[in-house]
Amino acid sequence: MPNLSIGQYDLVYNSLSFTIAAMGAAFVFFLLARNTVAYKYQRVLEVGALIVGIACYHYVRMFSSWNAAFSHTETGYSPTNELFNEAYRYADWLLTVPLLLVELIAVLYVTGQKRGSLISNLVIAAVLMIVLGYPGEVATDTTTRLIWGTLSTIPFVYILFVLWTEVGAAMTRETDDVKGLLFGLRLLLLASWGVYPIAYLLPLLNLDPAVALVGKQVGYSIADVVAKPMYGLMIYAIAHIKTQRERAAAPESGDVANQSTLAPAH
């Protein structure tokens, strides 16, 4: 671990603190908002709350690990005997990234075997992406980092392919306003996930080790806030729009069974 200036240390410290707050606030919001959507979408918000709850826990652990990894000196911060535990971040991703994809499929008009197949394929790809990326993250040599990074990119590209083909096809059955949100959701996912490989490669760019470390940690934190709370808010917006449309249509159709699925749980 390199020596850090006060500004460099504080930048990571504050980014971790901000992410904890964002995840915690999103957790509370998703739980409170679940009763504002139809019953069949409440599980989606519960998954969203689970995602940010898991992330909040791991960020608390990372925050503590960051504090323990450095000690204050007259000129800045020096590393201690405690190493910053990067494994917390990968443990978080291993649990939350598959759930993010499940959350997306859950708000689409995809049913039966097709839904099960989509979820299974995306979850397996997400797990492989995270598992293959970790050995490169902790590697100290460039070759090992590049090899594992390349292997991790294969399932990453597959996920993007599915999002732009099979998920794109499912989007055609949605209304225009929902379709627009889903399109934005895919772009948000692409933009946030695009930060991860950039941050992953920073240590290979011959940057100052302190700059690379700070850039990587801040980049990962920003990407996680975008990919979890912001993503979850867009999922909520989709569920809310669908709920309003279905509640408006239910009295007209006289569909008692449909109305029961729209009623909030007590």
Secondary structure as a PSIPRED ss2 file (coil, helix, strand):
# PSIPRED VFORMAT (PSIPRED V4.0)

   1 M C   1.000  0.000  0.000
   2 P C   1.000  0.000  0.000
   3 N C   1.000  0.000  0.000
   4 L E   0.000  0.000  1.000
   5 S C   1.000  0.000  0.000
   6 I H   0.000  1.000  0.000
   7 G H   0.000  1.000  0.000
   8 Q H   0.000  1.000  0.000
   9 Y H   0.000  1.000  0.000
  10 D H   0.000  1.000  0.000
  11 L H   0.000  1.000  0.000
  12 V H   0.000  1.000  0.000
  13 Y H   0.000  1.000  0.000
  14 N H   0.000  1.000  0.000
  15 S H   0.000  1.000  0.000
  16 L H   0.000  1.000  0.000
  17 S H   0.000  1.000  0.000
  18 F H   0.000  1.000  0.000
  19 T H   0.000  1.000  0.000
  20 I H   0.000  1.000  0.000
  21 A H   0.000  1.000  0.000
  22 A H   0.000  1.000  0.000
  23 M H   0.000  1.000  0.000
  24 G H   0.000  1.000  0.000
  25 A H   0.000  1.000  0.000
  26 A H   0.000  1.000  0.000
  27 F H   0.000  1.000  0.000
  28 V H   0.000  1.000  0.000
  29 F H   0.000  1.000  0.000
  30 F H   0.000  1.000  0.000
  31 L H   0.000  1.000  0.000
  32 L H   0.000  1.000  0.000
  33 A H   0.000  1.000  0.000
  34 R H   0.000  1.000  0.000
  35 N H   0.000  1.000  0.000
  36 T H   0.000  1.000  0.000
  37 V C   1.000  0.000  0.000
  38 A C   1.000  0.000  0.000
  39 Y H   0.000  1.000  0.000
  40 K H   0.000  1.000  0.000
  41 Y H   0.000  1.000  0.000
  42 Q H   0.000  1.000  0.000
  43 R H   0.000  1.000  0.000
  44 V H   0.000  1.000  0.000
  45 L H   0.000  1.000  0.000
  46 E H   0.000  1.000  0.000
  47 V H   0.000  1.000  0.000
  48 G H   0.000  1.000  0.000
  49 A H   0.000  1.000  0.000
  50 L H   0.000  1.000  0.000
  51 I H   0.000  1.000  0.000
  52 V H   0.000  1.000  0.000
  53 G H   0.000  1.000  0.000
  54 I H   0.000  1.000  0.000
  55 A H   0.000  1.000  0.000
  56 C H   0.000  1.000  0.000
  57 Y H   0.000  1.000  0.000
  58 H H   0.000  1.000  0.000
  59 Y H   0.000  1.000  0.000
  60 V H   0.000  1.000  0.000
  61 R H   0.000  1.000  0.000
  62 M H   0.000  1.000  0.000
  63 F H   0.000  1.000  0.000
  64 S H   0.000  1.000  0.000
  65 S H   0.000  1.000  0.000
  66 W H   0.000  1.000  0.000
  67 N H   0.000  1.000  0.000
  68 A H   0.000  1.000  0.000
  69 A H   0.000  1.000  0.000
  70 F E   0.000  0.000  1.000
  71 S E   0.000  0.000  1.000
  72 H E   0.000  0.000  1.000
  73 T C   1.000  0.000  0.000
  74 E C   1.000  0.000  0.000
  75 T C   1.000  0.000  0.000
  76 G C   1.000  0.000  0.000
  77 Y E   0.000  0.000  1.000
  78 S E   0.000  0.000  1.000
  79 P E   0.000  0.000  1.000
  80 T C   1.000  0.000  0.000
  81 N C   1.000  0.000  0.000
  82 E C   1.000  0.000  0.000
  83 L C   1.000  0.000  0.000
  84 F C   1.000  0.000  0.000
  85 N C   1.000  0.000  0.000
  86 E C   1.000  0.000  0.000
  87 A H   0.000  1.000  0.000
  88 Y H   0.000  1.000  0.000
  89 R H   0.000  1.000  0.000
  90 Y H   0.000  1.000  0.000
  91 A H   0.000  1.000  0.000
  92 D H   0.000  1.000  0.000
  93 W H   0.000  1.000  0.000
  94 L H   0.000  1.000  0.000
  95 L H   0.000  1.000  0.000
  96 T H   0.000  1.000  0.000
  97 V H   0.000  1.000  0.000
  98 P H   0.000  1.000  0.000
  99 L H   0.000  1.000  0.000
 100 L H   0.000  1.000  0.000
 101 L H   0.000  1.000  0.000
 102 V H   0.000  1.000  0.000
 103 E H   0.000  1.000  0.000
 104 L H   0.000  1.000  0.000
 105 I H   0.000  1.000  0.000
 106 A H   0.000  1.000  0.000
 107 V C   1.000  0.000  0.000
 108 L C   1.000  0.000  0.000
 109 Y C   1.000  0.000  0.000
 110 V C   1.000  0.000  0.000
 111 T C   1.000  0.000  0.000
 112 G H   0.000  1.000  0.000
 113 Q H   0.000  1.000  0.000
 114 K H   0.000  1.000  0.000
 115 R H   0.000  1.000  0.000
 116 G H   0.000  1.000  0.000
 117 S H   0.000  1.000  0.000
 118 L H   0.000  1.000  0.000
 119 I H   0.000  1.000  0.000
 120 S H   0.000  1.000  0.000
 121 N H   0.000  1.000  0.000
 122 L H   0.000  1.000  0.000
 123 V H   0.000  1.000  0.000
 124 I H   0.000  1.000  0.000
 125 A H   0.000  1.000  0.000
 126 A H   0.000  1.000  0.000
 127 V H   0.000  1.000  0.000
 128 L H   0.000  1.000  0.000
 129 M H   0.000  1.000  0.000
 130 I H   0.000  1.000  0.000
 131 V H   0.000  1.000  0.000
 132 L H   0.000  1.000  0.000
 133 G H   0.000  1.000  0.000
 134 Y H   0.000  1.000  0.000
 135 P H   0.000  1.000  0.000
 136 G H   0.000  1.000  0.000
 137 E H   0.000  1.000  0.000
 138 V H   0.000  1.000  0.000
 139 A C   1.000  0.000  0.000
 140 T C   1.000  0.000  0.000
 141 D C   1.000  0.000  0.000
 142 T H   0.000  1.000  0.000
 143 T H   0.000  1.000  0.000
 144 T H   0.000  1.000  0.000
 145 R H   0.000  1.000  0.000
 146 L H   0.000  1.000  0.000
 147 I H   0.000  1.000  0.000
 148 W H   0.000  1.000  0.000
 149 G H   0.000  1.000  0.000
 150 T H   0.000  1.000  0.000
 151 L H   0.000  1.000  0.000
 152 S H   0.000  1.000  0.000
 153 T H   0.000  1.000  0.000
 154 I H   0.000  1.000  0.000
 155 P H   0.000  1.000  0.000
 156 F H   0.000  1.000  0.000
 157 V H   0.000  1.000  0.000
 158 Y H   0.000  1.000  0.000
 159 I H   0.000  1.000  0.000
 160 L H   0.000  1.000  0.000
 161 F H   0.000  1.000  0.000
 162 V H   0.000  1.000  0.000
 163 L H   0.000  1.000  0.000
 164 W H   0.000  1.000  0.000
 165 T C   1.000  0.000  0.000
 166 E H   0.000  1.000  0.000
 167 V H   0.000  1.000  0.000
 168 G H   0.000  1.000  0.000
 169 A H   0.000  1.000  0.000
 170 A H   0.000  1.000  0.000
 171 M H   0.000  1.000  0.000
 172 T C   1.000  0.000  0.000
 173 R C   1.000  0.000  0.000
 174 E C   1.000  0.000  0.000
 175 T C   1.000  0.000  0.000
 176 D H   0.000  1.000  0.000
 177 D H   0.000  1.000  0.000
 178 V H   0.000  1.000  0.000
 179 K H   0.000  1.000  0.000
 180 G H   0.000  1.000  0.000
 181 L H   0.000  1.000  0.000
 182 L H   0.000  1.000  0.000
 183 F H   0.000  1.000  0.000
 184 G H   0.000  1.000  0.000
 185 L H   0.000  1.000  0.000
 186 R H   0.000  1.000  0.000
 187 L H   0.000  1.000  0.000
 188 L H   0.000  1.000  0.000
 189 L H   0.000  1.000  0.000
 190 L H   0.000  1.000  0.000
 191 A H   0.000  1.000  0.000
 192 S H   0.000  1.000  0.000
 193 W H   0.000  1.000  0.000
 194 G H   0.000  1.000  0.000
 195 V H   0.000  1.000  0.000
 196 Y H   0.000  1.000  0.000
 197 P H   0.000  1.000  0.000
 198 I H   0.000  1.000  0.000
 199 A H   0.000  1.000  0.000
 200 Y H   0.000  1.000  0.000
 201 L H   0.000  1.000  0.000
 202 L H   0.000  1.000  0.000
 203 P H   0.000  1.000  0.000
 204 L H   0.000  1.000  0.000
 205 L C   1.000  0.000  0.000
 206 N C   1.000  0.000  0.000
 207 L C   1.000  0.000  0.000
 208 D C   1.000  0.000  0.000
 209 P H   0.000  1.000  0.000
 210 A H   0.000  1.000  0.000
 211 V H   0.000  1.000  0.000
 212 A H   0.000  1.000  0.000
 213 L H   0.000  1.000  0.000
 214 V H   0.000  1.000  0.000
 215 G H   0.000  1.000  0.000
 216 K H   0.000  1.000  0.000
 217 Q H   0.000  1.000  0.000
 218 V H   0.000  1.000  0.000
 219 G H   0.000  1.000  0.000
 220 Y H   0.000  1.000  0.000
 221 S H   0.000  1.000  0.000
 222 I H   0.000  1.000  0.000
 223 A H   0.000  1.000  0.000
 224 D H   0.000  1.000  0.000
 225 V H   0.000  1.000  0.000
 226 V H   0.000  1.000  0.000
 227 A H   0.000  1.000  0.000
 228 K H   0.000  1.000  0.000
 229 P H   0.000  1.000  0.000
 230 M H   0.000  1.000  0.000
 231 Y H   0.000  1.000  0.000
 232 G H   0.000  1.000  0.000
 233 L H   0.000  1.000  0.000
 234 M H   0.000  1.000  0.000
 235 I H   0.000  1.000  0.000
 236 Y H   0.000  1.000  0.000
 237 A H   0.000  1.000  0.000
 238 I H   0.000  1.000  0.000
 239 A H   0.000  1.000  0.000
 240 H H   0.000  1.000  0.000
 241 I H   0.000  1.000  0.000
 242 K H   0.000  1.000  0.000
 243 T H   0.000  1.000  0.000
 244 Q H   0.000  1.000  0.000
 245 R H   0.000  1.000  0.000
 246 E H   0.000  1.000  0.000
 247 R H   0.000  1.000  0.000
 248 A H   0.000  1.000  0.000
 249 A H   0.000  1.000  0.000
 250 A H   0.000  1.000  0.000
 251 P H   0.000  1.000  0.000
 252 E H   0.000  1.000  0.000
 253 S H   0.000  1.000  0.000
 254 G C   1.000  0.000  0.000
 255 D C   1.000  0.000  0.000
 256 V H   0.000  1.000  0.000
 257 A H   0.000  1.000  0.000
 258 N H   0.000  1.000  0.000
 259 Q H   0.000  1.000  0.000
 260 S H   0.000  1.000  0.000
 261 T H   0.000  1.000  0.000
 262 L H   0.000  1.000  0.000
 263 A C   1.000  0.000  0.000
 264 P C   1.000  0.000  0.000
 265 A C   1.000  0.000  0.000
 266 H C   1.000  0.000  0.000
